[in-house]
Amino acid sequence: MAKFNEVQRIKRSQKAEKRRAIKGDPVTKKIKSKSQQPISLSGKRKRKLLKKWRREQKEAIEKGLITMQDVEMAFAEGTSQDVKKTPSKVHLKKSLKIKRLKNKGKFRPKQNGVHLVENEWVFFDKS
């Protein structure tokens, strides 16, 4: 079994060297690791991140790190347009599904045969 482990280790190292030669950096021969950002963000996650960002901005304004004049100047200068942004895809669902309650507000008698309709008690026979 020990011999097999040695053979596997050698094969694994040869595969890694080949992969570094093909996909690695030409100078360092190291493979670049991909960033661990999620491919798509759920709506819940987006809301959570936005809420966190707003909270941080509010705290910064309260501490005096950022003033409203700084914010207005930043918009006037157009610093956000100068920064190069990589295009990022936002994955949306192809068909929107609207969740709604079935039979909401419809007239349905209760099990015991008594219910309230327009502020009047109505009795029904179960037969």
CNS distance restraints for C-alpha pairs under 8 A (distance, minus, plus):
assign (resid   1 and name CA) (resid   5 and name CA) 6.44 0.50 0.50
assign (resid   2 and name CA) (resid   6 and name CA) 6.42 0.50 0.50
assign (resid   3 and name CA) (resid   7 and name CA) 6.33 0.50 0.50
assign (resid   4 and name CA) (resid   8 and name CA) 6.18 0.50 0.50
assign (resid   5 and name CA) (resid   9 and name CA) 6.13 0.50 0.50
assign (resid   6 and name CA) (resid  10 and name CA) 6.27 0.50 0.50
assign (resid   7 and name CA) (resid  11 and name CA) 6.23 0.50 0.50
assign (resid   8 and name CA) (resid  12 and name CA) 6.04 0.50 0.50
assign (resid   9 and name CA) (resid  13 and name CA) 6.21 0.50 0.50
assign (resid  10 and name CA) (resid  14 and name CA) 6.23 0.50 0.50
assign (resid  11 and name CA) (resid  15 and name CA) 6.23 0.50 0.50
assign (resid  12 and name CA) (resid  16 and name CA) 6.22 0.50 0.50
assign (resid  13 and name CA) (resid  17 and name CA) 6.19 0.50 0.50
assign (resid  14 and name CA) (resid  18 and name CA) 6.22 0.50 0.50
assign (resid  15 and name CA) (resid  19 and name CA) 6.13 0.50 0.50
assign (resid  16 and name CA) (resid  20 and name CA) 6.14 0.50 0.50
assign (resid  17 and name CA) (resid  21 and name CA) 6.19 0.50 0.50
assign (resid  18 and name CA) (resid  22 and name CA) 6.30 0.50 0.50
assign (resid  19 and name CA) (resid  23 and name CA) 5.79 0.50 0.50
assign (resid  19 and name CA) (resid  24 and name CA) 7.06 0.50 0.50
assign (resid  20 and name CA) (resid  24 and name CA) 4.39 0.50 0.50
assign (resid  20 and name CA) (resid  25 and name CA) 7.61 0.50 0.50
assign (resid  20 and name CA) (resid  29 and name CA) 5.54 0.50 0.50
assign (resid  20 and name CA) (resid  30 and name CA) 6.09 0.50 0.50
assign (resid  20 and name CA) (resid  31 and name CA) 5.98 0.50 0.50
assign (resid  21 and name CA) (resid  26 and name CA) 7.57 0.50 0.50
assign (resid  21 and name CA) (resid  29 and name CA) 6.38 0.50 0.50
assign (resid  23 and name CA) (resid  31 and name CA) 6.42 0.50 0.50
assign (resid  24 and name CA) (resid  28 and name CA) 7.71 0.50 0.50
assign (resid  24 and name CA) (resid  29 and name CA) 4.86 0.50 0.50
assign (resid  24 and name CA) (resid  30 and name CA) 4.91 0.50 0.50
assign (resid  24 and name CA) (resid  31 and name CA) 4.26 0.50 0.50
assign (resid  24 and name CA) (resid  32 and name CA) 6.80 0.50 0.50
assign (resid  25 and name CA) (resid  29 and name CA) 4.72 0.50 0.50
assign (resid  25 and name CA) (resid  30 and name CA) 5.42 0.50 0.50
assign (resid  25 and name CA) (resid  31 and name CA) 6.31 0.50 0.50
assign (resid  25 and name CA) (resid  32 and name CA) 7.44 0.50 0.50
assign (resid  40 and name CA) (resid  90 and name CA) 6.59 0.50 0.50
assign (resid  40 and name CA) (resid  91 and name CA) 5.82 0.50 0.50
assign (resid  41 and name CA) (resid  45 and name CA) 6.20 0.50 0.50
assign (resid  41 and name CA) (resid  46 and name CA) 6.36 0.50 0.50
assign (resid  41 and name CA) (resid  90 and name CA) 7.80 0.50 0.50
assign (resid  41 and name CA) (resid  91 and name CA) 7.74 0.50 0.50
assign (resid  42 and name CA) (resid  46 and name CA) 6.26 0.50 0.50
assign (resid  43 and name CA) (resid  47 and name CA) 6.19 0.50 0.50
assign (resid  44 and name CA) (resid  48 and name CA) 6.20 0.50 0.50
assign (resid  45 and name CA) (resid  49 and name CA) 6.16 0.50 0.50
assign (resid  46 and name CA) (resid  50 and name CA) 6.05 0.50 0.50
assign (resid  47 and name CA) (resid  51 and name CA) 5.99 0.50 0.50
assign (resid  48 and name CA) (resid  52 and name CA) 6.22 0.50 0.50
assign (resid  49 and name CA) (resid  53 and name CA) 6.12 0.50 0.50
assign (resid  50 and name CA) (resid  54 and name CA) 6.13 0.50 0.50
assign (resid  51 and name CA) (resid  55 and name CA) 6.17 0.50 0.50
assign (resid  52 and name CA) (resid  56 and name CA) 6.26 0.50 0.50
assign (resid  53 and name CA) (resid  57 and name CA) 6.22 0.50 0.50
assign (resid  54 and name CA) (resid  58 and name CA) 6.10 0.50 0.50
assign (resid  55 and name CA) (resid  59 and name CA) 6.19 0.50 0.50
assign (resid  56 and name CA) (resid  60 and name CA) 6.12 0.50 0.50
assign (resid  57 and name CA) (resid  61 and name CA) 6.22 0.50 0.50
assign (resid  58 and name CA) (resid  62 and name CA) 6.19 0.50 0.50
assign (resid  59 and name CA) (resid  63 and name CA) 6.14 0.50 0.50
assign (resid  60 and name CA) (resid  64 and name CA) 6.19 0.50 0.50
assign (resid  60 and name CA) (resid  65 and name CA) 5.25 0.50 0.50
assign (resid  60 and name CA) (resid  66 and name CA) 5.76 0.50 0.50
assign (resid  61 and name CA) (resid  65 and name CA) 5.92 0.50 0.50
assign (resid  61 and name CA) (resid  66 and name CA) 4.90 0.50 0.50
assign (resid  61 and name CA) (resid  67 and name CA) 5.86 0.50 0.50
assign (resid  61 and name CA) (resid  68 and name CA) 7.86 0.50 0.50
assign (resid  66 and name CA) (resid  70 and name CA) 6.35 0.50 0.50
assign (resid  66 and name CA) (resid  71 and name CA) 7.45 0.50 0.50
assign (resid  67 and name CA) (resid  71 and name CA) 6.65 0.50 0.50
assign (resid  68 and name CA) (resid  72 and name CA) 6.19 0.50 0.50
assign (resid  69 and name CA) (resid  73 and name CA) 6.02 0.50 0.50
assign (resid  70 and name CA) (resid  74 and name CA) 6.11 0.50 0.50
assign (resid  71 and name CA) (resid  75 and name CA) 6.46 0.50 0.50
assign (resid  72 and name CA) (resid  76 and name CA) 6.22 0.50 0.50
assign (resid  73 and name CA) (resid  77 and name CA) 6.06 0.50 0.50
assign (resid  74 and name CA) (resid  78 and name CA) 6.25 0.50 0.50
assign (resid  74 and name CA) (resid  79 and name CA) 6.22 0.50 0.50
assign (resid  75 and name CA) (resid  79 and name CA) 7.08 0.50 0.50
assign (resid  75 and name CA) (resid  80 and name CA) 7.81 0.50 0.50
assign (resid  78 and name CA) (resid  82 and name CA) 6.82 0.50 0.50
assign (resid  79 and name CA) (resid  83 and name CA) 6.63 0.50 0.50
assign (resid 109 and name CA) (resid 113 and name CA) 6.24 0.50 0.50
assign (resid 109 and name CA) (resid 114 and name CA) 6.95 0.50 0.50
assign (resid 109 and name CA) (resid 115 and name CA) 6.23 0.50 0.50
assign (resid 110 and name CA) (resid 114 and name CA) 6.12 0.50 0.50
assign (resid 110 and name CA) (resid 115 and name CA) 6.10 0.50 0.50
assign (resid 113 and name CA) (resid 123 and name CA) 5.73 0.50 0.50
assign (resid 113 and name CA) (resid 124 and name CA) 4.81 0.50 0.50
assign (resid 113 and name CA) (resid 125 and name CA) 6.44 0.50 0.50
assign (resid 113 and name CA) (resid 126 and name CA) 6.61 0.50 0.50
assign (resid 114 and name CA) (resid 121 and name CA) 6.88 0.50 0.50
assign (resid 114 and name CA) (resid 122 and name CA) 5.75 0.50 0.50
assign (resid 114 and name CA) (resid 123 and name CA) 4.71 0.50 0.50
assign (resid 114 and name CA) (resid 124 and name CA) 6.34 0.50 0.50
assign (resid 115 and name CA) (resid 121 and name CA) 5.81 0.50 0.50
assign (resid 115 and name CA) (resid 122 and name CA) 5.69 0.50 0.50
assign (resid 115 and name CA) (resid 123 and name CA) 6.97 0.50 0.50
assign (resid 116 and name CA) (resid 120 and name CA) 5.53 0.50 0.50
assign (resid 116 and name CA) (resid 121 and name CA) 4.65 0.50 0.50
assign (resid 116 and name CA) (resid 122 and name CA) 6.17 0.50 0.50
assign (resid 117 and name CA) (resid 121 and name CA) 6.32 0.50 0.50
assign (resid 117 and name CA) (resid 122 and name CA) 6.74 0.50 0.50
